Amino acid sequence: MQIFSHIFAYMKTLNKYELVDSLGSSFLGLQLHQLLSIINNQGDVLLQQQNINIPSRTASTIMLIKNNDSMSVTELGAALDMSHQLVGHRIKLLKSKNIIIETKSQQDKRKSVFKLTSYGKEIALKLEQITKQVEKAYDNLFDEIGANVFEIVKNTKGALSNKTILQRL
């Protein structure tokens, strides 16, 4: 039992992420998950301070609909690389907040698409302004750490799409 008290005492001396950091680059996915949590939590705070009552993770859905006038669940899922179910949860949330409405496609009346409401268009305009500020903040962060994480992630996604980790072993 004494060994456990030593382990717990040691764990308390580590910062929140050191234990995971010590696992190495094989656990890149976990590192990215933790980074995503930090980004989403800070984004939620930012939006709340701007009186925008949505989870920051839904901002991309709003902006995609804005930029495309309307989109179906399938189109959103493909663009966001998310399951139909996950997109459905986002859609349900945004509909409940009167940000989007469901309507029939002009091209195919059997297909449902989602459009921004007038309130949703106001939110999208606010998000456009905020994203310009956030991009500057990320540029400053990338200068601070000496790496453009956006470009690195984008390039990594492309490289892994072309050649998997399994192929690299």
C-alpha positions as CSV (number, residue, x, y, z in Angstrom):
1,M,0.0,0.0,0.0
2,Q,2.9,2.4,0.6
3,I,3.9,2.2,-3.0
4,F,0.5,3.6,-4.0
5,S,1.0,6.6,-1.7
6,H,4.4,7.2,-3.3
7,I,2.9,7.0,-6.8
8,F,0.1,9.3,-5.9
9,A,2.5,11.8,-4.3
10,Y,4.6,11.7,-7.5
11,M,1.5,12.2,-9.7
12,K,0.6,15.3,-7.7
13,T,4.0,16.9,-8.6
14,L,3.3,16.5,-12.3
15,N,1.4,19.1,-14.2
16,K,-1.9,18.0,-15.7
17,Y,-0.5,16.8,-19.0
18,E,2.9,15.4,-18.1
19,L,1.7,11.8,-17.6
20,V,0.2,11.8,-21.0
21,D,3.2,13.6,-22.5
22,S,5.4,10.9,-21.2
23,L,3.6,8.3,-23.3
24,G,5.3,9.6,-26.4
25,S,4.3,10.4,-30.0
26,S,2.5,7.0,-30.4
27,F,-0.3,8.7,-28.5
28,L,-0.6,11.7,-30.8
29,G,-4.3,11.2,-31.0
30,L,-4.6,11.7,-27.2
31,Q,-2.5,14.8,-27.4
32,L,-4.8,16.2,-30.2
33,H,-7.9,15.2,-28.2
34,Q,-6.6,17.2,-25.2
35,L,-5.7,20.2,-27.5
36,L,-9.2,20.0,-28.9
37,S,-10.7,20.1,-25.4
38,I,-8.6,23.2,-24.6
39,I,-9.6,24.9,-27.8
40,N,-13.3,24.1,-27.4
41,N,-13.4,25.2,-23.7
42,Q,-11.6,28.5,-24.5
43,G,-13.9,29.0,-27.5
44,D,-17.0,28.5,-25.4
45,V,-15.8,31.2,-23.0
46,L,-15.0,33.6,-25.8
47,L,-18.5,33.1,-27.4
48,Q,-20.2,33.5,-24.0
49,Q,-18.3,36.8,-23.5
50,Q,-19.6,37.9,-26.8
51,N,-23.2,37.0,-25.8
52,I,-23.3,34.1,-28.4
53,N,-25.0,31.2,-26.6
54,I,-23.7,28.3,-28.7
55,P,-21.0,25.7,-28.1
56,S,-17.9,26.8,-30.1
57,R,-17.8,23.4,-31.8
58,T,-21.0,24.3,-33.7
59,A,-19.6,27.5,-35.2
60,S,-18.1,25.6,-38.2
61,T,-21.6,24.2,-38.9
62,I,-23.1,27.7,-38.9
63,M,-20.4,29.1,-41.1
64,L,-20.6,26.2,-43.6
65,I,-24.4,26.8,-43.9
66,K,-23.8,30.5,-44.3
67,N,-21.2,30.1,-47.0
68,N,-23.3,27.6,-49.0
69,D,-26.8,29.1,-48.4
70,S,-28.1,25.7,-47.4
71,M,-26.8,22.2,-46.7
72,S,-28.1,18.8,-46.0
73,V,-27.0,16.5,-43.1
74,T,-25.1,14.4,-45.6
75,E,-23.3,17.4,-47.1
76,L,-22.4,18.7,-43.6
77,G,-21.2,15.3,-42.6
78,A,-18.9,15.1,-45.6
79,A,-17.6,18.6,-45.1
80,L,-17.0,18.1,-41.4
81,D,-15.9,14.5,-41.7
82,M,-18.5,13.6,-39.0
83,S,-21.1,10.9,-38.7
84,H,-24.7,11.5,-39.7
85,Q,-25.6,11.1,-36.0
86,L,-23.2,13.7,-34.7
87,V,-24.2,16.2,-37.4
88,G,-27.8,15.4,-36.4
89,H,-27.1,16.4,-32.8
90,R,-25.6,19.7,-33.9
91,I,-28.6,20.4,-36.2
92,K,-31.0,19.6,-33.4
93,L,-29.2,22.0,-31.1
94,L,-29.0,24.8,-33.6
95,K,-32.7,24.4,-34.5
96,S,-33.6,24.6,-30.8
97,K,-31.8,27.9,-30.6
98,N,-33.6,29.2,-33.7
99,I,-30.3,29.6,-35.6
100,I,-31.2,27.2,-38.5
101,I,-34.4,26.0,-40.1
102,E,-35.2,22.9,-42.0
103,T,-36.6,23.2,-45.5
104,K,-36.9,21.3,-48.8
105,S,-34.2,21.5,-51.4
106,Q,-35.1,23.6,-54.4
107,Q,-33.3,21.0,-56.7
108,D,-34.8,17.9,-55.0
109,K,-38.0,18.3,-53.0
110,R,-37.4,14.9,-51.3
111,K,-34.2,16.2,-49.7
112,S,-34.2,18.3,-46.5
113,V,-31.7,21.1,-46.2
114,F,-30.9,23.6,-43.5
115,K,-30.7,27.3,-43.8
116,L,-29.9,30.1,-41.4
117,T,-32.7,32.0,-39.8
118,S,-32.5,35.8,-39.7
119,Y,-31.2,35.3,-36.1
120,G,-28.7,32.7,-37.4
121,K,-27.5,35.2,-40.0
122,E,-26.8,37.7,-37.2
123,I,-24.9,35.0,-35.3
124,A,-22.9,34.2,-38.5
125,L,-22.0,37.9,-38.9
126,K,-20.8,38.0,-35.3
127,L,-18.8,34.8,-35.8
128,E,-17.1,36.2,-38.9
129,Q,-15.9,39.2,-36.8
130,I,-14.8,37.0,-34.0
131,T,-12.9,34.5,-36.3
132,K,-10.8,37.3,-37.7
133,Q,-9.7,38.2,-34.2
134,V,-9.1,34.5,-33.3
135,E,-7.0,34.0,-36.5
136,K,-4.8,36.9,-35.3
137,A,-4.6,35.3,-31.8
138,Y,-3.6,32.0,-33.4
139,D,-1.0,33.7,-35.6
140,N,0.5,35.2,-32.4
141,L,0.4,31.8,-30.7
142,F,2.1,30.1,-33.7
143,D,4.8,32.8,-33.7
144,E,5.2,32.2,-29.9
145,I,5.7,28.4,-30.3
146,G,7.6,28.6,-33.6
147,A,5.2,26.5,-35.6
148,N,2.0,27.0,-37.6
149,V,-0.1,24.2,-36.0
150,F,-2.9,24.8,-38.5
151,E,-0.6,24.0,-41.5
152,I,1.0,21.2,-39.7
153,V,-2.3,19.5,-38.9
154,K,-3.6,20.1,-42.4
155,N,-0.4,18.6,-43.9
156,T,-0.5,15.7,-41.5
157,K,-4.1,14.9,-42.5
158,G,-3.1,14.9,-46.1
159,A,0.0,12.8,-45.6
160,L,-1.9,10.2,-43.5
161,S,-4.7,10.1,-46.1
162,N,-2.1,9.3,-48.8
163,K,-0.1,6.8,-46.7
164,T,-1.4,5.4,-43.4
165,I,0.6,4.8,-40.3
166,L,0.4,1.0,-41.0
167,Q,2.0,1.6,-44.4
168,R,4.7,3.6,-42.6
169,L,5.7,0.8,-40.2
